[in-house]
Amino acid sequence: DNDVLSGRGGLANKHPGNLMFRRIVNENKVLYQNCQKKTHKHFLAVSIIAAIERQGGRFLKKDDTGSKTNGWIRISRKEAFSK
């Protein structure tokens, strides 16, 4: 499963999509740190989100509203960007 789950603890930490997300982030960490311009950092972060989405992944958070969403709802790109 390529979805990235927001949250803390074992479920999110061990989820395959989160592992993939962290691997991609770690592979780009030095590049991000060496970016001189904020716009370059932003572009790199957006490209990481796009890489997850190209693999069919979504950024999700736990749905505590009691609706019938199987417990997870999609978060906005803005929220995903902050992750």
Buried (B, 14 or more C-beta within 10 A) or exposed (E): EBBBBBEEEEEBEEBEBBEBBEEBBEEBEEEEEEBEEEEEBEEBBEEBBEBBBEEEBBBBBBBEEEEEEEEBBBBEEEEBBEB
